[in-house]
């Protein structure tokens, strides 16, 4: 199953209550081997790990085993990928990887929740496999709702700027946004963090950039101020 973000089959193997981790791992391996594609790469946090199923897969001819240390996501392109126990940072880095297929072995729901919203993966569960709704079916009402006070246009501009760079938002664009939040607090007062996340996802923004913008909104709602460079300290969007 594909999503609007990942144009290839994507799945996540989730561990059931009281279930042995090896069964969770076997589901991920089985799903990946059933997908069409080229060679396989296995990514684990460290080179050493405790799993017979993964050890057999890594030892198979032609399988590449990588750890987080020095990992380049370019190494995952054009391959079938098994990513074991990733944190939020490493999941975010999968945003523009052009793989043949991807399966994630979940460590923590807290780490995967946002990625699941973006990737819309197949859920490999203890006793069933669940197909996720498409992006059009989820978030559609919230994504279509116009955000008030010019926030809609601001986020559209930011998404357009970020799309022009391979690394996402630049510091000056972040400073403009932070300055506007401080200089026009009434503009953002009624905007929720979830509204920002939904809208930014609908605009196709990178997960890291979405986290950055949502983090700014959260900090302002907590009454915190930003350090903005002098050239943008009085800035606000028209």
C-alpha positions in Angstrom: 0.0 0.0 0.0 1.3 3.5 -0.9 0.5 6.9 0.5 0.8 10.4 -0.8 4.1 10.8 0.9 5.6 7.3 0.3 5.1 6.1 -3.3 5.9 2.5 -2.5 4.6 -0.2 -0.1 5.0 0.8 3.6 4.2 -1.2 6.7 4.8 -1.1 10.4 5.0 -4.2 12.7 3.5 -3.4 16.1 4.0 -5.5 19.2 0.9 -6.8 20.9 0.4 -6.8 24.6 2.3 -9.7 26.2 3.7 -10.7 22.8 7.3 -11.8 22.3 9.3 -9.3 20.3 10.6 -12.1 18.0 7.1 -12.6 16.7 6.8 -8.9 15.9 10.1 -9.1 14.1 9.1 -12.2 12.1 6.0 -10.4 10.8 8.1 -7.6 9.5 10.6 -9.9 7.8 7.8 -11.9 6.2 6.1 -8.8 4.9 9.3 -7.4 3.4 10.2 -10.7 1.7 6.8 -10.7 0.1 7.3 -7.3 -1.6 8.7 -7.0 -5.0 11.9 -5.1 -5.4 15.7 -5.2 -5.5 18.2 -6.0 -2.7 17.4 -5.7 1.0 18.9 -3.4 3.5 18.4 -3.8 7.3 18.9 -0.8 9.6 19.4 -1.3 13.3 20.4 1.2 16.0 23.7 -0.7 16.6 25.5 -3.4 14.7 24.8 -5.9 17.6 21.2 -6.9 18.4 19.3 -9.8 19.9 17.0 -11.4 17.3 17.4 -14.7 15.6 15.1 -13.7 12.7 17.0 -10.5 12.0 20.3 -12.3 12.3 19.2 -14.8 9.6 18.1 -12.0 7.3 21.3 -10.0 7.8 23.3 -13.2 7.1 21.5 -13.9 3.8 23.5 -13.3 0.5 23.2 -9.8 -0.8 21.6 -8.2 2.3 23.2 -5.0 3.5 23.3 -4.3 7.2 23.6 -0.7 8.4 23.5 0.9 11.9 22.5 4.5 12.8 26.2 5.6 13.1 27.1 7.3 10.0 23.8 6.3 8.3 23.2 8.0 4.9 19.6 7.7 3.8 20.8 7.6 0.2 21.9 4.0 1.0 18.3 3.0 1.3 17.2 4.2 -2.1 16.3 1.5 -4.7 16.1 -1.2 -2.0 13.7 -3.0 0.2 14.2 -1.6 3.6 13.7 -3.0 7.1 14.1 -0.3 9.7 14.3 -1.8 13.2 13.3 0.2 16.3 13.7 3.7 14.9 13.2 6.9 16.9 11.3 9.9 15.6 14.5 11.6 14.2 15.4 8.6 12.0 11.8 8.2 10.9 11.7 11.8 9.8 14.8 11.2 7.7 12.9 8.7 5.6 10.7 11.4 4.1 12.4 11.6 0.7 13.9 8.1 0.5 13.0 6.5 -2.8 12.9 2.8 -1.7 11.2 -0.2 -3.2 9.4 -1.1 0.0 9.8 -0.2 3.7 8.8 -1.9 6.9 9.3 -0.4 10.3 9.6 -2.5 13.5 8.0 -0.3 16.1 9.8 0.3 19.5 7.5 3.0 20.9 4.2 4.4 19.9 5.4 7.8 21.1 8.2 7.7 18.5 6.0 6.5 15.6 2.7 8.4 16.0 3.5 11.3 13.7 5.2 9.2 11.1 2.2 6.9 11.0 0.0 10.0 10.3 2.2 10.9 7.3 3.1 7.4 5.9 -0.3 5.7 6.3 1.4 2.3 6.6 -0.1 -1.2 6.7 -0.4 -2.3 10.3 1.1 -5.7 10.9 -0.5 -6.8 14.2 -0.5 -9.9 16.3 -3.6 -11.5 14.8 -4.4 -9.3 11.8 -3.2 -7.0 9.2 -4.9 -3.6 8.9 -4.9 -1.4 5.9 -4.7 2.3 6.8 -7.0 5.0 5.4 -5.6 7.2 2.7 -4.6 10.8 3.3 -7.7 11.9 1.4 -9.9 10.0 3.8 -8.2 11.3 6.9 -7.6 14.9 7.9 -9.7 16.0 4.9 -12.1 18.2 6.8 -9.4 19.9 9.0 -7.0 20.2 6.0 -9.7 22.0 3.9 -10.6 24.3 6.7 -9.1 27.7 6.2 -7.0 29.0 9.1 -8.0 32.5 10.2 -6.0 35.7 10.6 -3.7 35.2 7.6 -2.2 32.0 9.1 -3.3 30.0 6.1 -1.3 32.2 3.7 1.7 32.3 6.1 1.9 28.5 6.1 1.5 28.3 2.4 4.4 30.7 1.9 6.6 28.8 4.3 5.7 25.5 2.6 6.6 27.1 -0.7 10.0 28.4 0.6 10.8 25.1 2.2 10.1 23.1 -0.9 12.8 25.0 -2.7 15.5 23.6 -0.5 16.6 20.0 -0.1 17.2 20.6 3.6 13.9 22.3 4.5 13.4 25.6 6.2 16.3 28.1 6.5 17.2 30.1 9.6 15.9 33.4 8.2 12.5 31.8 7.4 12.3 30.4 10.9 13.2 33.9 12.3 10.4 35.5 10.3 7.9 33.0 11.7 9.1 33.5 15.3 9.0 37.3 14.9 5.5 37.2 13.6 4.3 35.0 16.5 5.7 37.6 19.0 4.8 40.7 17.1 1.3 39.6 16.2 0.3 37.3 19.1 -3.4 37.9 18.4 -3.0 36.3 15.0 -2.0 33.0 16.6 -4.0 33.0 19.7 -6.9 30.8 18.4 -4.7 28.5 16.3 -4.1 25.0 17.8 -1.0 22.9 17.4 -3.0 20.1 15.8 -4.4 22.6 13.2 -0.9 23.6 12.3 0.2 20.0 12.0 -2.7 19.0 9.8 -2.3 22.0 7.5 1.4 21.5 7.2 0.9 17.9 6.3 -1.7 18.8 3.7 0.9 21.3 2.2 3.4 18.4 1.8 5.9 19.8 4.3 8.8 17.7 5.6 8.2 16.1 9.1 11.2 18.0 10.5 9.8 21.3 9.3 6.3 20.4 10.7 7.9 19.6 14.1 9.8 22.9 14.0 6.7 25.0 13.3 4.5 23.1 15.7 7.2 23.5 18.3 7.2 27.3 17.8 3.4 27.4 18.3 3.7 25.2 21.5 6.4 27.5 23.0 4.3 30.6 22.4 1.3 29.0 24.0 3.5 28.3 27.0 4.3 32.1 27.1 7.9 31.6 26.0 9.8 34.1 23.9 12.2 33.6 21.0 15.7 34.9 20.3 15.4 36.5 16.8 18.3 38.1 15.0 18.2 41.9 14.9 17.4 42.0 11.1 14.0 40.3 11.7 13.2 41.4 15.3 10.3 43.7 14.2 9.2 41.6 11.2 5.6 40.5 10.8 3.7 39.1 7.8 1.4 41.5 6.0 
